[in-house]
Amino acid sequence: MPAGSTYTPIATTTLGSAQSQVDFSSITASYTDLVLVMNTKGSTTNYPFLQLNGATGTSYSTTTLTGSGTTATSVRQTNTANPYLSSDAANTTDFVFNAILHFQNYSNTTTFKTVLIRANSASTGTGATVLLYRSTAAIDTITLKLNTGTYAIGSTFTLYGIASA
């Protein structure tokens, strides 16, 4: 998917040391949507999850569909504090994981926020998730965490702003 003039890079992080989380903060509200692209590798059984505006309460819900080439599953999380990017895409040792997260209408202060996530792992398969963040606050901080272990050196995370049409 070519970026063209619609995608404006806001921030890129390439890890020079292993880290258990990556943060994007002070995100400007001057775009319509955000897209975050992550290409990572981890060293242990991990489940990447998302935290918005530092919210650690039960303000997230997700529905995830995953497929491994032989099995398809559906998982629902309701009122969770740790909304996983995919329920199955990174749950193996020494995982390689990439994901594209679309933050819809992230700066609107009158509606809840929706995040569409496509996650893939060479080890286990692919997943598609819809995440609801039950807050009307504009998203100005995005944190990508792991339940255990660390993101490996060389993992990249890029945040793009999407201009309004």
Secondary structure, DSSP 8 states (H G I E B T S, - for coil): ---TTTEEEEEEEE-SS-BSEEEE-S--S-SSEEEEEEEEEBSSS--EEEEETT--SS-EEEEEEEE-SS-EEEEEEEEESS-BS-SSTT-STT-EEEEEEEEETTT-SSS-EEEEEEEEETTTEEEEEEEEE---S----EEEEESSS-B-TT-EEEEEEE---
